[in-house]
């Protein structure tokens, strides 16, 4: 897949259903570079490096799939709360690659640490610091079960490090986000900022994901960067809370990836207080911004679902518990019958009712109210007396569809996001490895 950068330079171009890309700003202490290792054999960037010369606090959440990529145990075995670099490759998942895949991570870590140490030794300030193997973490995305192209990647590491730059404009962030894409049709970026006293706290995020999307964490990679000085333990707590209603509230096809990873990195450039906790007002402001950024990225993933034409929000309200609301929402969102009806612009609300019933949750059919958009389609155990097929068909032509399920059993609610199933989804995945 090639990226036409000219499209990103045209302000009049409709880049996505979510509007223009945000202008992400420079994060102090972060250097970035991307390059082609020719993994796709078409010259597109497929290798990305995020480097923290002064180190960064970080926290990571990964897939709960019992089969994982080799990079996940490598990262988990690091046990470090401050790292120096993240290397990301696309095209190959490094999953089910056996001894070769595991040794490949070791090879890349040794070579990258050496090249980065050489870079540090050439620092104009005359300082020199060794970048250790365990200072590095990795992420991979792509095809499962194919031999990992370690030699192709290793050969490009010196050039990749040479291209590291600390100045980041909008176009450079787009370049980095494009380098981690697989079947995505567009890069995914988000930005938030808050004021803490007189200091500007910035949060930048990139993500990839299009197919094999379902909690936990959806099928995706997402990397979030901030200049706020927040310790790793607090970052982990904030990240978990932010993903609950964002990356863990989306589904494209109900398939959970072996490679899911979302990470947040703090370059510690801006001090926001000493011994900060969740109760601090500055941290609470940061959390609100982080949640907003994560939801933005998560929605971009759904909008760009493989073959998707419709963005669908399913809101389950007045449930007896959060778990019940969540189960019902995803039961509908993951139903191929529901998703194909949306693709066909058919207001077949019976498929919504089916999804509610198959969830395993106990509901009262007579209390249940189902809405599509602002139209009540079912209540009191039967079709609504105000049901208007013509108006509903017109609504189903919209690019964004909202479904509301009112259970009238309690006070809990959950909102999830999905997309339709079109024939393009079949075409993309039938031809995925070619």
C-alpha positions, 0 to 999 in steps of 0.5 A: 500500500502506498501513501499519496502524501499530496493528499495530506497537503490539500486542505480541501481534501476530505481526509476522513469521515472524522474531518481533517487531521489534527495538528500534533505538536512537538513533544520535548524529549522525543525523537522519531523516524520511519523508513522502508525495509521493503517488507511490502516490496513497494517502498512504503515506510514499514519501520518506525522508531520512537527514541527518548534520549533522556529516557521516558516513563511508560506503561503498556497494556497488551492483548489478552489473547493466549497466543501472542507475538514474540515481542510481548514476552520480550517487553514484559520481561524488561521490568523497566519503568524507564525506557529509551526506545520503541521499534515498530515493524509492520507486514509481519506479526512475529507470531507463531514464529518459534525460535527464529522469531524469539531470536530475531528480537534479541538480534534487533535489540543488540543491533539497535542498542549498538547503533543508538549508543554510537549516536549518543557518543556523537552527541554535540554536547560531548556526553555519551551514554550506553543504550542497553538492550533492556532499554528497548521495547518492540511492537509488530503487526501483520501476517501471523506465522511467517518467518520474521524478516530480521535481516531486512530490518536489521540492515536498515537500523543505522539509516533509521537512527540517522533519520531521527529528528526532534522537530515534529510538525503535522506532516511528520506525525502523519508520516510516522502514523502511516509507517505502522499501517497494515490494511488501514486506508488512512493514518490515525492521529490525535492531539490534546493539550491542557494548561497546568499553571503556566505550563502547556501539557501536550498529549500526542497519539498515533494508532493503527487498526482496521481489521481483527478488531475486538476487546481486549484491546481491539486489534491495534497498536497505539502509542501515546506521548506526553511531556507531563512528568507522570510516574509509570505506576500512575500512567498504568492506572490512567491508561487502564481507565482511559481504554475501558470506554475507548479501545476496549469499546470498539469492534469491527469483526469480533476477532481479537489480535495476538499483537494488541498493544497500547502504550503511553510514554512520558518524557518528564519534560514538564513538572506538574507537581510532586508525589502526584496522585489520582486526586490531584486536580492536574492529574484529573485534567490530564485524565480527561484529556487522555480519555478524549484522545483515546476515544478519538483514536478508537473511533478512527479505527472503527471508521477505517474498519476493513471495507466499512462504509457506516460508523455505528454507535450502540448505546445500552442504557438502564441496565442492571449492571455494567457487565450486562450492558457491555455484553448486550452492546457487543452481542449486537455489534458483533452480529454479522446479521446486524452488520450486514443489514446496516451495510444494506441500509435495511432497518431490520430491527429484528436482528437487534432484538436477536442480538439482545436475546443471544447475549445471555443476559436476562431482559424483560421484553415488555420493558424493552425499548429499541431506537434507531436514531431518534425513531422508536422501533419497538416497545411494550413487547412489539413493534412501535405504533409510530414505526415508519419504515420509509423514514427509517430507510432514509435514516439508514442511508446516513454514514453514522448510525445510532442504536439505543437499547433501553432495558429499564432494569437499572442505572448502568450503561455502556456505549460501544462502537462498530461498523458495517460488514460489506463485501469489501471486508471479504475481499480484503481478508480473502486476499490478505497475504497477497 
